[in-house]
Amino acid sequence: MFEITDELKERIAAAMFAGRDNFSGSDAAYATSLGINKSVYSTLKNGKREGLLTAAKWLNLARQLSIPTSGRVWNAARTEVFEQIEEEILFCKEHSKSMIFVDDCGIGKTFTAKYLSQSLQNCFYIDCSQSKNAREFIRALARTIGVDSTGKMAAVKADVKYCLNYLPAPVVVCDEAGDLSQEAWLDLKEFWNATPGCGWYLMGAQGLRARIDRGRENKRVGFAEMFSRLGENYSSAVPTDRAEKLTFYRKLITDVLSVNMADKEQLKLILNKCLKVDKDTGHIGGLRRAESLLILNS
């Protein structure tokens, strides 16, 4: 049996109430998006913490709100990747448009999307790698936007569509979208068709591009139509030219490490290790590699 410290509970509660400011629905709907009862949420608002949630639920909330339960706190840096994704998500949100961002692993895509989902009003983040099949995806989307996800699938779908059309300027960010099953992909198209006032932003690594291109080439149902709805273009940030790519990664890693390390003398050492190009694959170490090296050299 594990326990949650009072300090962690307060951090979770603070993030919870800060997130409420970015949610246009009711307190009840917001509580649903967190997976807690509305009366529990109300009691938490009144300052009570003990006896309301299990330790497992506190940890679940910490995960949803991206609060580290131990170890290093990773500070946000306004990198080129961060600013491009932010600009594109804001465009989709404000104009009810859809885009797809496909790029290298380890450049901060997921971190940025989660950060923006917690700081922009009605910006909803879905990790499709955790909700691959259609039923999982639909119920995860329902929970995220504050809709009851436990009913019959047709009713859940209808409620999701109604909610996304009701909320002012919503945008749904689907991370790891390449992991969605064929049926879930068709459901995504269905939601897009039924929510003209909602923006959609899909993200993934190069496997997402390959899957969409393969689906279009093989004339699989839904892929050409969805690609058209996503602007018929892949957005990216990393240059393809090798020299430009090295320069890009040098700046990216420097920008992130500079706001996450106390001893700046370690920066050059970590940079050199990250920027060492694999002679077989041409791979360059990204931010995950940089974070590991930062921990090892701390």
TORKOL-4160 file (C-alpha; in steps of 0.2 Angstrom, whole numbers, padded with zeros to 4 digits, m for minus):
298
<pt num="1" X="0000" Y="0000" Z="0000"/>
<pt num="2" X="0007" Y="0017" Z="m0005"/>
<pt num="3" X="0003" Y="0034" Z="0002"/>
<pt num="4" X="0001" Y="0051" Z="m0007"/>
<pt num="5" X="0010" Y="0065" Z="0002"/>
<pt num="6" X="0000" Y="0081" Z="0007"/>
<pt num="7" X="0012" Y="0091" Z="m0004"/>
<pt num="8" X="0009" Y="0081" Z="m0019"/>
<pt num="9" X="m0010" Y="0082" Z="m0016"/>
<pt num="10" X="m0009" Y="0101" Z="m0016"/>
<pt num="11" X="0001" Y="0101" Z="m0032"/>
<pt num="12" X="m0012" Y="0090" Z="m0040"/>
<pt num="13" X="m0026" Y="0101" Z="m0033"/>
<pt num="14" X="m0018" Y="0117" Z="m0039"/>
<pt num="15" X="m0016" Y="0110" Z="m0057"/>
<pt num="16" X="m0034" Y="0104" Z="m0057"/>
<pt num="17" X="m0041" Y="0121" Z="m0052"/>
<pt num="18" X="m0029" Y="0130" Z="m0064"/>
<pt num="19" X="m0036" Y="0118" Z="m0078"/>
<pt num="20" X="m0054" Y="0122" Z="m0074"/>
<pt num="21" X="m0050" Y="0140" Z="m0080"/>
<pt num="22" X="m0047" Y="0133" Z="m0098"/>
<pt num="23" X="m0063" Y="0122" Z="m0098"/>
<pt num="24" X="m0079" Y="0131" Z="m0104"/>
<pt num="25" X="m0091" Y="0117" Z="m0098"/>
<pt num="26" X="m0099" Y="0115" Z="m0081"/>
<pt num="27" X="m0090" Y="0109" Z="m0065"/>
<pt num="28" X="m0099" Y="0093" Z="m0067"/>
<pt num="29" X="m0092" Y="0091" Z="m0085"/>
<pt num="30" X="m0075" Y="0096" Z="m0079"/>
<pt num="31" X="m0076" Y="0083" Z="m0065"/>
<pt num="32" X="m0081" Y="0070" Z="m0078"/>
<pt num="33" X="m0065" Y="0074" Z="m0088"/>
<pt num="34" X="m0055" Y="0071" Z="m0073"/>
<pt num="35" X="m0064" Y="0055" Z="m0069"/>
<pt num="36" X="m0071" Y="0060" Z="m0052"/>
<pt num="37" X="m0088" Y="0063" Z="m0045"/>
<pt num="38" X="m0094" Y="0081" Z="m0046"/>
<pt num="39" X="m0098" Y="0081" Z="m0027"/>
<pt num="40" X="m0080" Y="0076" Z="m0024"/>
<pt num="41" X="m0073" Y="0090" Z="m0035"/>
<pt num="42" X="m0084" Y="0102" Z="m0026"/>
<pt num="43" X="m0077" Y="0096" Z="m0009"/>
<pt num="44" X="m0060" Y="0098" Z="m0016"/>
<pt num="45" X="m0063" Y="0116" Z="m0021"/>
<pt num="46" X="m0068" Y="0119" Z="m0003"/>
<pt num="47" X="m0051" Y="0114" Z="0003"/>
<pt num="48" X="m0054" Y="0096" Z="0009"/>
<pt num="49" X="m0042" Y="0083" Z="0004"/>
<pt num="50" X="m0042" Y="0068" Z="0015"/>
<pt num="51" X="m0054" Y="0053" Z="0013"/>
<pt num="52" X="m0060" Y="0059" Z="m0004"/>
<pt num="53" X="m0049" Y="0050" Z="m0017"/>
<pt num="54" X="m0039" Y="0034" Z="m0016"/>
<pt num="55" X="m0020" Y="0035" Z="m0018"/>
<pt num="56" X="m0022" Y="0026" Z="m0035"/>
<pt num="57" X="m0034" Y="0040" Z="m0041"/>
<pt num="58" X="m0023" Y="0054" Z="m0034"/>
<pt num="59" X="m0009" Y="0046" Z="m0045"/>
<pt num="60" X="m0021" Y="0045" Z="m0060"/>
<pt num="61" X="m0025" Y="0063" Z="m0058"/>
<pt num="62" X="m0006" Y="0067" Z="m0057"/>
<pt num="63" X="m0003" Y="0058" Z="m0073"/>
<pt num="64" X="m0018" Y="0067" Z="m0082"/>
<pt num="65" X="m0012" Y="0084" Z="m0077"/>
<pt num="66" X="0007" Y="0079" Z="m0081"/>
<pt num="67" X="0013" Y="0082" Z="m0063"/>
<pt num="68" X="0029" Y="0072" Z="m0059"/>
<pt num="69" X="0027" Y="0062" Z="m0043"/>
<pt num="70" X="0045" Y="0062" Z="m0040"/>
<pt num="71" X="0062" Y="0066" Z="m0049"/>
<pt num="72" X="0066" Y="0080" Z="m0061"/>
<pt num="73" X="0053" Y="0094" Z="m0066"/>
<pt num="74" X="0055" Y="0097" Z="m0084"/>
<pt num="75" X="0053" Y="0116" Z="m0088"/>
<pt num="76" X="0045" Y="0122" Z="m0104"/>
<pt num="77" X="0056" Y="0130" Z="m0117"/>
<pt num="78" X="0050" Y="0140" Z="m0132"/>
<pt num="79" X="0059" Y="0130" Z="m0145"/>
<pt num="80" X="0056" Y="0132" Z="m0163"/>
<pt num="81" X="0046" Y="0115" Z="m0162"/>
<pt num="82" X="0036" Y="0122" Z="m0148"/>
<pt num="83" X="0032" Y="0139" Z="m0157"/>
<pt num="84" X="0027" Y="0130" Z="m0173"/>
<pt num="85" X="0015" Y="0117" Z="m0165"/>
<pt num="86" X="0008" Y="0131" Z="m0154"/>
<pt num="87" X="0005" Y="0142" Z="m0170"/>
<pt num="88" X="m0003" Y="0128" Z="m0179"/>
<pt num="89" X="m0014" Y="0122" Z="m0164"/>
<pt num="90" X="m0020" Y="0140" Z="m0162"/>
<pt num="91" X="m0024" Y="0142" Z="m0180"/>
<pt num="92" X="m0034" Y="0125" Z="m0180"/>
<pt num="93" X="m0043" Y="0131" Z="m0164"/>
<pt num="94" X="m0047" Y="0149" Z="m0170"/>
<pt num="95" X="m0052" Y="0144" Z="m0187"/>
<pt num="96" X="m0060" Y="0127" Z="m0184"/>
<pt num="97" X="m0047" Y="0119" Z="m0196"/>
<pt num="98" X="m0037" Y="0103" Z="m0196"/>
<pt num="99" X="m0018" Y="0099" Z="m0198"/>
<pt num="100" X="m0006" Y="0085" Z="m0197"/>
<pt num="101" X="0012" Y="0087" Z="m0189"/>
<pt num="102" X="0024" Y="0073" Z="m0193"/>
<pt num="103" X="0042" Y="0073" Z="m0188"/>
<pt num="104" X="0057" Y="0065" Z="m0179"/>
<pt num="105" X="0055" Y="0057" Z="m0162"/>
<pt num="106" X="0062" Y="0066" Z="m0147"/>
<pt num="107" X="0060" Y="0084" Z="m0153"/>
<pt num="108" X="0046" Y="0089" Z="m0140"/>
<pt num="109" X="0030" Y="0086" Z="m0149"/>
<pt num="110" X="0021" Y="0077" Z="m0135"/>
<pt num="111" X="0028" Y="0089" Z="m0121"/>
<pt num="112" X="0022" Y="0104" Z="m0131"/>
<pt num="113" X="0005" Y="0096" Z="m0135"/>
<pt num="114" X="0002" Y="0092" Z="m0117"/>
<pt num="115" X="0008" Y="0109" Z="m0111"/>
<pt num="116" X="m0004" Y="0118" Z="m0123"/>
<pt num="117" X="m0019" Y="0107" Z="m0118"/>
<pt num="118" X="m0016" Y="0113" Z="m0100"/>
<pt num="119" X="m0014" Y="0131" Z="m0104"/>
<pt num="120" X="m0026" Y="0134" Z="m0119"/>
<pt num="121" X="m0045" Y="0135" Z="m0117"/>
<pt num="122" X="m0054" Y="0120" Z="m0123"/>
<pt num="123" X="m0039" Y="0112" Z="m0130"/>
<pt num="124" X="m0040" Y="0093" Z="m0128"/>
<pt num="125" X="m0026" Y="0080" Z="m0129"/>
<pt num="126" X="m0028" Y="0062" Z="m0133"/>
<pt num="127" X="m0014" Y="0049" Z="m0133"/>
<pt num="128" X="m0019" Y="0037" Z="m0146"/>
<pt num="129" X="m0006" Y="0025" Z="m0141"/>
<pt num="130" X="m0016" Y="0022" Z="m0126"/>
<pt num="131" X="m0033" Y="0021" Z="m0135"/>
<pt num="132" X="m0030" Y="0012" Z="m0151"/>
<pt num="133" X="m0046" Y="0003" Z="m0155"/>
<pt num="134" X="m0062" Y="0012" Z="m0159"/>
<pt num="135" X="m0071" Y="0009" Z="m0143"/>
<pt num="136" X="m0056" Y="0015" Z="m0133"/>
<pt num="137" X="m0053" Y="0030" Z="m0143"/>
<pt num="138" X="m0072" Y="0035" Z="m0142"/>
<pt num="139" X="m0073" Y="0033" Z="m0124"/>
<pt num="140" X="m0056" Y="0042" Z="m0121"/>
<pt num="141" X="m0062" Y="0057" Z="m0131"/>
<pt num="142" X="m0078" Y="0057" Z="m0121"/>
<pt num="143" X="m0069" Y="0057" Z="m0105"/>
<pt num="144" X="m0057" Y="0070" Z="m0110"/>
<pt num="145" X="m0070" Y="0083" Z="m0115"/>
<pt num="146" X="m0081" Y="0079" Z="m0100"/>
<pt num="147" X="m0094" Y="0068" Z="m0108"/>
<pt num="148" X="m0101" Y="0052" Z="m0099"/>
<pt num="149" X="m0091" Y="0038" Z="m0108"/>
<pt num="150" X="m0100" Y="0023" Z="m0100"/>
<pt num="151" X="m0116" Y="0022" Z="m0110"/>
<pt num="152" X="m0120" Y="0014" Z="m0126"/>
<pt num="153" X="m0107" Y="0018" Z="m0140"/>
<pt num="154" X="m0120" Y="0027" Z="m0151"/>
<pt num="155" X="m0125" Y="0038" Z="m0137"/>
<pt num="156" X="m0107" Y="0042" Z="m0132"/>
<pt num="157" X="m0103" Y="0047" Z="m0150"/>
<pt num="158" X="m0119" Y="0058" Z="m0151"/>
<pt num="159" X="m0114" Y="0067" Z="m0134"/>
<pt num="160" X="m0096" Y="0069" Z="m0140"/>
<pt num="161" X="m0102" Y="0077" Z="m0156"/>
<pt num="162" X="m0114" Y="0088" Z="m0147"/>
<pt num="163" X="m0102" Y="0094" Z="m0134"/>
<pt num="164" X="m0088" Y="0098" Z="m0147"/>
<pt num="165" X="m0101" Y="0108" Z="m0157"/>
<pt num="166" X="m0107" Y="0117" Z="m0141"/>
<pt num="167" X="m0090" Y="0122" Z="m0133"/>
<pt num="168" X="m0082" Y="0138" Z="m0140"/>
<pt num="169" X="m0068" Y="0136" Z="m0152"/>
<pt num="170" X="m0062" Y="0118" Z="m0146"/>
<pt num="171" X="m0047" Y="0109" Z="m0153"/>
<pt num="172" X="m0043" Y="0091" Z="m0151"/>
<pt num="173" X="m0025" Y="0085" Z="m0152"/>
<pt num="174" X="m0023" Y="0067" Z="m0157"/>
<pt num="175" X="m0005" Y="0062" Z="m0152"/>
<pt num="176" X="0002" Y="0046" Z="m0159"/>
<pt num="177" X="m0012" Y="0046" Z="m0172"/>
<pt num="178" X="m0003" Y="0032" Z="m0182"/>
<pt num="179" X="m0008" Y="0019" Z="m0168"/>
<pt num="180" X="m0026" Y="0021" Z="m0172"/>
<pt num="181" X="m0035" Y="0006" Z="m0179"/>
<pt num="182" X="m0044" Y="0006" Z="m0196"/>
<pt num="183" X="m0061" Y="0007" Z="m0187"/>
<pt num="184" X="m0055" Y="0021" Z="m0175"/>
<pt num="185" X="m0048" Y="0030" Z="m0191"/>
<pt num="186" X="m0065" Y="0030" Z="m0198"/>
<pt num="187" X="m0073" Y="0036" Z="m0182"/>
<pt num="188" X="m0061" Y="0050" Z="m0182"/>
<pt num="189" X="m0067" Y="0055" Z="m0199"/>
<pt num="190" X="m0085" Y="0053" Z="m0193"/>
<pt num="191" X="m0081" Y="0065" Z="m0179"/>
<pt num="192" X="m0073" Y="0078" Z="m0191"/>
<pt num="193" X="m0088" Y="0078" Z="m0202"/>
<pt num="194" X="m0100" Y="0080" Z="m0187"/>
<pt num="195" X="m0090" Y="0095" Z="m0179"/>
<pt num="196" X="m0088" Y="0109" Z="m0191"/>
<pt num="197" X="m0084" Y="0121" Z="m0176"/>
<pt num="198" X="m0070" Y="0110" Z="m0170"/>
<pt num="199" X="m0052" Y="0110" Z="m0174"/>
<pt num="200" X="m0042" Y="0094" Z="m0176"/>
<pt num="201" X="m0023" Y="0092" Z="m0175"/>
<pt num="202" X="m0015" Y="0075" Z="m0178"/>
<pt num="203" X="0003" Y="0072" Z="m0173"/>
<pt num="204" X="0015" Y="0057" Z="m0175"/>
<pt num="205" X="0032" Y="0052" Z="m0180"/>
<pt num="206" X="0037" Y="0046" Z="m0198"/>
<pt num="207" X="0027" Y="0030" Z="m0196"/>
<pt num="208" X="0011" Y="0041" Z="m0196"/>
<pt num="209" X="0016" Y="0048" Z="m0213"/>
<pt num="210" X="0020" Y="0030" Z="m0220"/>
<pt num="211" X="0003" Y="0023" Z="m0214"/>
<pt num="212" X="m0007" Y="0037" Z="m0222"/>
<pt num="213" X="0003" Y="0036" Z="m0238"/>
<pt num="214" X="0001" Y="0017" Z="m0238"/>
<pt num="215" X="m0018" Y="0019" Z="m0235"/>
<pt num="216" X="m0020" Y="0031" Z="m0249"/>
<pt num="217" X="m0010" Y="0021" Z="m0261"/>
<pt num="218" X="m0019" Y="0005" Z="m0257"/>
<pt num="219" X="m0036" Y="0015" Z="m0258"/>
<pt num="220" X="m0041" Y="0010" Z="m0240"/>
<pt num="221" X="m0057" Y="0017" Z="m0235"/>
<pt num="222" X="m0055" Y="0034" Z="m0226"/>
<pt num="223" X="m0037" Y="0038" Z="m0228"/>
<pt num="224" X="m0038" Y="0049" Z="m0244"/>
<pt num="225" X="m0054" Y="0057" Z="m0237"/>
<pt num="226" X="m0045" Y="0061" Z="m0220"/>
<pt num="227" X="m0029" Y="0067" Z="m0228"/>
<pt num="228" X="m0040" Y="0079" Z="m0238"/>
<pt num="229" X="m0048" Y="0085" Z="m0222"/>
<pt num="230" X="m0031" Y="0088" Z="m0214"/>
<pt num="231" X="m0026" Y="0100" Z="m0227"/>
<pt num="232" X="m0017" Y="0087" Z="m0239"/>
<pt num="233" X="0000" Y="0092" Z="m0232"/>
<pt num="234" X="0012" Y="0086" Z="m0218"/>
<pt num="235" X="0019" Y="0099" Z="m0207"/>
<pt num="236" X="0036" Y="0097" Z="m0200"/>
<pt num="237" X="0050" Y="0107" Z="m0191"/>
<pt num="238" X="0066" Y="0097" Z="m0193"/>
<pt num="239" X="0076" Y="0101" Z="m0209"/>
<pt num="240" X="0081" Y="0087" Z="m0221"/>
<pt num="241" X="0098" Y="0094" Z="m0226"/>
<pt num="242" X="0111" Y="0086" Z="m0215"/>
<pt num="243" X="0120" Y="0102" Z="m0210"/>
<pt num="244" X="0104" Y="0111" Z="m0207"/>
<pt num="245" X="0098" Y="0097" Z="m0197"/>
<pt num="246" X="0113" Y="0097" Z="m0185"/>
<pt num="247" X="0111" Y="0116" Z="m0183"/>
<pt num="248" X="0093" Y="0113" Z="m0179"/>
<pt num="249" X="0096" Y="0100" Z="m0166"/>
<pt num="250" X="0110" Y="0110" Z="m0158"/>
<pt num="251" X="0099" Y="0125" Z="m0155"/>
<pt num="252" X="0084" Y="0114" Z="m0150"/>
<pt num="253" X="0094" Y="0105" Z="m0136"/>
<pt num="254" X="0103" Y="0120" Z="m0131"/>
<pt num="255" X="0086" Y="0130" Z="m0129"/>
<pt num="256" X="0079" Y="0115" Z="m0118"/>
<pt num="257" X="0094" Y="0112" Z="m0108"/>
<pt num="258" X="0097" Y="0130" Z="m0104"/>
<pt num="259" X="0081" Y="0131" Z="m0094"/>
<pt num="260" X="0083" Y="0114" Z="m0086"/>
<pt num="261" X="0101" Y="0113" Z="m0079"/>
<pt num="262" X="0110" Y="0122" Z="m0065"/>
<pt num="263" X="0128" Y="0118" Z="m0071"/>
<pt num="264" X="0129" Y="0126" Z="m0088"/>
<pt num="265" X="0147" Y="0120" Z="m0090"/>
<pt num="266" X="0139" Y="0102" Z="m0094"/>
<pt num="267" X="0130" Y="0109" Z="m0109"/>
<pt num="268" X="0144" Y="0107" Z="m0121"/>
<pt num="269" X="0148" Y="0089" Z="m0116"/>
<pt num="270" X="0130" Y="0084" Z="m0117"/>
<pt num="271" X="0128" Y="0093" Z="m0134"/>
<pt num="272" X="0143" Y="0084" Z="m0141"/>
<pt num="273" X="0136" Y="0067" Z="m0136"/>
<pt num="274" X="0118" Y="0070" Z="m0142"/>
<pt num="275" X="0124" Y="0077" Z="m0159"/>
<pt num="276" X="0135" Y="0062" Z="m0163"/>
<pt num="277" X="0128" Y="0055" Z="m0179"/>
<pt num="278" X="0125" Y="0036" Z="m0180"/>
<pt num="279" X="0135" Y="0031" Z="m0195"/>
<pt num="280" X="0123" Y="0017" Z="m0200"/>
<pt num="281" X="0106" Y="0026" Z="m0198"/>
<pt num="282" X="0111" Y="0044" Z="m0198"/>
<pt num="283" X="0101" Y="0046" Z="m0182"/>
<pt num="284" X="0104" Y="0061" Z="m0170"/>
<pt num="285" X="0100" Y="0060" Z="m0152"/>
<pt num="286" X="0085" Y="0071" Z="m0147"/>
<pt num="287" X="0078" Y="0078" Z="m0131"/>
<pt num="288" X="0075" Y="0061" Z="m0123"/>
<pt num="289" X="0094" Y="0057" Z="m0125"/>
<pt num="290" X="0098" Y="0075" Z="m0119"/>
<pt num="291" X="0087" Y="0072" Z="m0103"/>
<pt num="292" X="0095" Y="0055" Z="m0099"/>
<pt num="293" X="0113" Y="0063" Z="m0101"/>
<pt num="294" X="0108" Y="0078" Z="m0090"/>
<pt num="295" X="0102" Y="0066" Z="m0076"/>
<pt num="296" X="0118" Y="0055" Z="m0078"/>
<pt num="297" X="0129" Y="0071" Z="m0077"/>
<pt num="298" X="0120" Y="0079" Z="m0063"/>
